Amino acid sequence: MEDLKGLKIVNPEGKVLGQLVNISEGGNGSLAELLLLSGKRQLTPFRKEFYGDPDFKEGTIVLLEPWILDGS
């Protein structure tokens, strides 16, 4: 998962939301640590329901459900 660090997080329309800083393994699965454009850091579940496949050529990964950032 080291190769995912530094990817830009984009919404399904391609708008950049932030950057993937780290992936942590937890008891209930992996968590993605994001650095949002606002400067805030947020943890989200790193699951296929929320994230698309990484595009290493473009340096992006799509956050399929941007609502999980609500309240950040």
Helices and strands as residue ranges (DSSP letters): G 2-4, E 8-10, E 16-26, E 29-36, E 41-45, E 60-62, G 66-69
